[in-house]
């Protein structure tokens, strides 16, 4: 007689394709690119440790329509609204399958400030939110949060020795896209997003690109972060 464990394992295996398909049904794709000395742009490992004055940009694409808000918290403690921008006329409607360069103003941002992790907050919503979400922060240098759940702000990037030996690149495993562990750690501009905004998201690597997927249609805003490590 077939054991319960064997039956359960067979059921899980049978359901895996459906689960994977559901997870990939609603997805956001992010590529982090660095400007090369030759003038071209190159996709980089999302965990790469960058250097001062490196110029970076994101490319974003989703397979659904909605509204996108992107806010950067630099290691200097300064906030910068990366999307929407003046170049978009403050319009931040995203269309399914279309690719967007972020920031929307000049197409890149420069790495400056003390060594550490830039925290880029991504808020994606199926409906347009209040005007405050699309406005630049009024305080150019608000204090950084020290609430529980936040990593120490002076945490310096660390190279993964295994990756460094294999590829010769300094990669920090703590960088890249992450789930928000607590909405209490969000900057004031995002502090009143719905309580389930950190909901069920899956983070997948496809080569150097990051895929954030949801097993269900987005019926309310979701928020996550992308950490950029730099010296």
Phi, psi and omega in degrees: 000136183293131181289157179298321180298318180293319178297318180296317181297318180295322179294317179298315179299319181294328182275343185306311180303320180293322179295314180297318180298319180295321181293330183268357184294321180238105189223150176238133183244129181234129172243133176259123184240148178240138179285124181276162178298333180286348180103348179271165179258141182229132175292135182243157172303130182299344179262003182301142176268114185271171183247163177304139178075002171300140178254125186236162171205163175250150165242129186235139177210139177232157179262024176213160179270160180169210182227139185238136176227128182231125183232131181253134173248107183282167179290345176281350183094002181269142174264149174216130176278115182270333180201129004283171181222178180300326183294333179269000184067028183065010177277127182232025174290130177248141181254147180302129176085347180278149180254139183234135175269133181231129008286158185275351185279294183247000175086359177198163173226152186259139177284121176218179176090172182298155176302146180155213182236118167291140177244113181258117181267131179245120177244118181242129185226141176286344179232156179290138181262182182300162184299332184296333181288335180259015181252147177294144179305134183290327179263114185291343182215067179287158179293144178280147186288140174243023181291157177304144180101340179273134175292155178306135186289342180263017180295117181273149178299147179231135179283140171280112186300324181296314179293322181297318180292325184280321187240349182074017180246143176275113182236128179260117184295341181274354179272171181100189183287140182219154172283143174287120184280334180206129179293344179292341182270358182289150175296161186304324183299334182248008191294337184252027173290159182304151184298333181267015185291342177268013190317207188278102178234147177245137182247121187233143175258129172237094190058236181268002181266151178251134178241126176248119185236156179237135179286350182226158176301146180280108178258354178211166182299148172234151181223141176210175182233158176230114182268130177249116181273139176205155177274000000 
